[in-house]
Amino acid sequence: MSDSQASNTTDPPTAGRKSVGIRPDPESAPRSSDSARDEIAYRPFERPGQATMRDVGDAAGVSLKTVSRVVNKEPGVRPETQRRVEDAILALGFRRNVVARSLRTGHQIGSIGLIVADLMNPFYSSVARAVEGVAERHNAVIIIGSSGENATRERELVTNLLHRPVDGLILVPAGNDHLYLEPERRLGAQIVFLDRGGGNIDADAVVLDNFGGAKLAVDHLIRRGHKRVGFVGDSATVRTAVERLDGYRASLADAGIPYDPELVRLGSPAVEMAETAARQLLDLDDRATAIFAANNRQCVGVLRAVRASGTQVALVGFDDFELADLLPIPVSVISYDPAELGRAAAELLFSRMAGDARSPQRIVIPTRLIQRGSGEIGS
């Protein structure tokens, strides 16, 4: 990168434009007069396309070398200068083309962000390990955050990570409206949705066959003679829960079994809540004889309720989980490879950062039924 100095003066701001006060760079500007220390204004970035490091240097009144030091987190920049460079980066929406830089120099790319719904869920641990493996091959690290299925928290994490900045982002969405990401994408941010598609946005997504997997599970229970099949799932605002409920309903319809809302319990993201929901299903006058648990945490809750009830209940869970095959009655599950989900999302993200300009991709990871015993209990 060139060490040539950026100009320390700029044209006066054009009428009607917003001007931002800055001070000349102590590392690069002369100090021969008091006027050199006066606040000056920069012209807003007007060139088509994404801002460059030279634009940042011009805006902050510093050299390219100084911008490079700030961007690459190198020492030797005074705090006041660093703040002005960071302000210019934010104002101009500058983002490094980190993949191209890595190909040219062999230097480390930097970091990518991964925002999941719940770090306590082993599903996301498997996903994160797979993403980390791909990032390592690209000489990058991952920064992980958890939204806790809170849309406001999701947006805060996204904003913080993109302004850090990370070089790309994999997001498990908590909210249903992601139009707020469009300004970031126009500035060059690369974002891939994982596990669930984004809302009101046409973007890359790597998802599971939620509908097909759920239908496969309930079809299996119905073939064992069950007509009172309960459903324990997440909130109706979570897209995966809705898709799995749709699969449940389609299976009932195909079998000519009326949909009974009394057998459906949504809003049970935690183990304890799922246990309560399953107890309610088992306490009905015309109780559920089988239950479909829509994720691994809910399946654990259902298992606790079944054990406490002392009744025989058929069960199929969506997501495999540790020790499911070692229980007294091993748990039948809808399975897939979480690592495949993470790898596919990470590979797509790095491809985008390297210049892949294809239309948005939707990659669907298939599911399969593993019969272990609990799903094979007859009515």
N, C-alpha and C positions, 0 to 999 in steps of 0.2 A: 504494500500500500504506500502511496506517495506521502512524503512528509511536507509537501508544499503547504504554505500557509494560506488560509482563507482570508478574504478581505476583512479589515476591522471596521469598515464603515459601510453604510448602506444608504440607499436613496431614501428620502423622506417618505413616510407612508402616504399612499394615495387617499384622497378624501373618501370618507365613508367606510374605509377598511379598519378592522380592528388592529391596533398596534400593541405590541408586547414589549415592555421595558426590559432591557438586559444590560449587562455591563461587559466591557471588553474582557477577553480571557487573560488573566494574569500570567498564564504560561506562554502566551503568544503575542499579546498586544504590547506596543511601546508605552512607556509611562512618562513621556516627555512633557506632557502638559496636563493641566487639570481637566481640560475638555475630554481627554482620553478616558477619564474616569467617570464622565457623566453618563447617565442612562441614555441609551439610544434605542431605536425601534427597528424591527425587521419587517420586510414585506411578507405577507402570508404566502405560503407555497401555492403557486398557480399552475405549475407544469402538469400536463396530463400524466397519469400513472402514479406510481408509488414514490414517496420521498426517498432521496439517497442520503448517504453520509455527508456528501458535500453540501446538500441542502441544510442538513442539521448544523454543520459547521458555519455556514453563512448566517443562519438564523441566530445562532448563539454567539457569533463573533469569535470563533475559535478555529484552530487548525484541524485538518483532517486527522492528524496524529492524536490530538486531544480527544476528538470524537471517538476514534478507534479505541483509545484507552478506556473511555467510559463504557462503550458498548461491550468491550471484551473483559470488563471488570479488572483492568490492570491497575497497579498502584501508580502514584506520581501525579495525581490530579487533585487540585485543591477542592475542598468540600463545596465552596461557593461556585466554582466553575462546574463541578459535577452536577450541581443542582440546576444550573442554567442549561447544560446540555440535556439533562433528563427532561426539563420543561420543554425544550425545543423538540425532542423526540416525541413527547406526548402531543404537542400542538400540531406537529406535522404528520403524525401517524406513521412514523418511520418504523420499518421492520426489516431485520437482516434477512437476506436470502442465504440462510445458514447452510443449506445443503450444497448450493453452488460454491460457497466459500470453502466448505470442507473438501469438495472435489478438487479445487484449485490448490489448496495449501496442505491438505492432509491434517489440518488442525481439528480439534474437537468441535462438533456441531453445537453443543450446548444442552438444552433441556426441552422436554415436552411435558405437557400437563396431562394428568389423568384424574378426572373427577368421577367418583363412584357414588352409589347411593348409601352404602353401609359398610364400613371397613370391618365390622364384626362378622360379616357374612363370608364364609369360606369361598363362596362362588367368586367374590370379587378379589380374594387373595389369589386364586388361580389365574384370573384374568390379568391381575397386576404383574404376576411373575412372567406371564407370556409377553406382555407389553415390554417389560424390562429386558427380556431376552432379545427382542427385536431392536430395542433402543441401544443395547450394548453393541450389537453388530454395526450400528451406525455411529458409534462413539458418542452417544447421547445418554443423559440420565433422565429419570422421570421424577416429577413432583406430584405427589398424590394428595388429593383432598376428598372429603366426604360431605355430601350435601344433606345427609339425613333425610332424604326424600322431601326436602323443603325447597320450594322454588325460589324463594328470596335468597336463601343461602347459596343455592346453585349460581344465581346471577352474581353474587358477591365474589364467589370463588373464580368464576369465569373472568370477571373484570380484573381481579387481582393478578391472576396468572397471565392474562394476555398483556397486561401492562408491566409485567416483571422485566422483560417479556420472556415468555416461553416461545419456542419456535413452532409449535403446533399443539393441538389440544384434542384429546379423546374424552368425550363427555357422555356419561350415563344421565339422561335428562330426568329432572324431578318435575319440572313444569311442563305445560302444554303449549306454550307460546314462546318461540325463539326468534321472533323478528328482531329482538334487541341485538342479535349477533350480526345482522346484515352490515352495519357500519364497519365492524371489525373485519368481516370477510372482504369488504370492498378495499380495505387497507392492506389486504394480503394475508390475513390470518387463515390458517388451514385448520378445519375442525371436522372431526369424524364422530358421529353419534354411535354409541355402543349399547347393545341390548334392547334399546328402544329408539325409534326414529324421532327426529325433532318435530316440534309442532309449528305449523304455518311457515315452513321453510323447506326449500328444496336443497337437500344436502346429503352427503355421504352417510350411510348407516350400515352397520353390521349387526344383524339381529338373529334371534332364534326363530324356528318355525313354531311359534307359540300356539297358534290355532290348531295346526296339524298334530302337535304333540298332545295337547289337551284332549282333542277328539279321539286320538288313539287310546289314551288312558280310559276315558269314559266308555268307549266302545268295548274295551276289554272287560270292564266291570259289568256292563249290561249283558255281555255274552255269558257271564257267570250267573245270570238270573236276577240281577239287582235292578229294581225299578225305583227304589228310593235312594238315589245317589246324592249325597251332600257335596257342596262345594265350599271350601274355605280358601279365601283369596285376599289379596291386598286391596288397597283403596281403589275406588272406581276412577280416580284421577291418574292411576298408574297404567300406562298403555299395555304393558305385558299382562296385567291382571284382566283387563278388558278383553284382550285377544284370547286369553285362556278361557275366560267365561264364555266367549263366543263359540269356542270349540266345544265346550261342555254342552251348550244349548243345541248346537248342530247335531251332536251325537244323540241327544234325547229326541230331537225331531226326526232323525233318520229311523229311530227305533219306535216311533209312534208314542213316545212317553211324554205327557204334558209337562211343560216347565212349571215348577212350583217354587215361587220366590221364598217360601218358608224354608226350603232346603239350601238356600244360598246365604253365605255369610262373607260379606266384603269388609274391608277396613281392619284387617288383622295382620299388620306387618310384623309384629313381634311374636315370639314363641308363646308368651303368656296370654296374649290376646287370641291367638289361634287356638290355644287350649280351651279358653272360655267359649269360643265360637263352636268348637267341636262338642263340648259338653252340652250346649244348647241343642245341637242336632240330635244328640243321643238321648236327650230328655223329652223329645217331642212324643206326643201320644202315638203318632205313626212315625216312628223314628227312622233315621237313615240307617240302612243296612250296609252301606258302602260310602266311602268319602274319597273325593279327589282333592288333594292338598296342592295348591297352586305354586308353591315353592318349597325350598328345603326347610326354612325356618318354620313355616306353617305346618309342614309334615311332622316336625319334632313336637310341636304343640298338639297336633292331633294324636300322636302316639301316646302322649301323656294322658290325654283325656280318655282314650280307649283303655289304657291300663287301669286308670282309676275307676272306670265304669264296670270292669269285669265282664263286659260283653264281647262277643265275637263280631268284629266289624272288618269288612274288606277295605283295603286302602291302597291307593296308588298315589305317589307324590311326583311332582314335577321338580326336577333337579335331583341328582344323586348326592349323597352326603356320607361322610366318614362313619364307619361302623354300621351302616344301613344293612349290610349283608351278614352281620354277626348277631343281630337281635334274635330273641327266641323264635319269633316269626319274621324272617328277613323281609325287608320292605321292597316291594316292587316299585320301580321308578321309571319315569320318562328321563332318559339320559342323553347326554351329548358331551362334547369335550369343551369345557370352559376355556381351556388354553387356545383352542382353535379360534374361538371368538376373539380373544385378545390379540392373537397373532394376526388375524385377518385385518382387524382395525388398525393395528400399528403399521403393518405393511402398507395399507392403503394411505395412511397419514404420511409416511415417509415418501411414498410415491408422489403424493400431491406436493410435498415440499420440494421435491426434485424437479417439478415442472409438469407433472401429469395433468393435462387440461381436459380430460374426458368429462362428459356430462356426469352429474351425481350418480354414484353407484349405490345399489341396495344389495348387500350380500346376505343371503339367508343360510344359516347353519342348520343342518338337518338334526332331527331327534329320533330316538328309538326307544322301544319298550323293553325293559329288563324284567323278566318274571322271576321273582324270588320266593313268593309264597303268600305275602299279604294281599296281593291283588287277585289271587286265585281262590280265595275263600268264597264259597257259594252262598247264596241267600238262604 
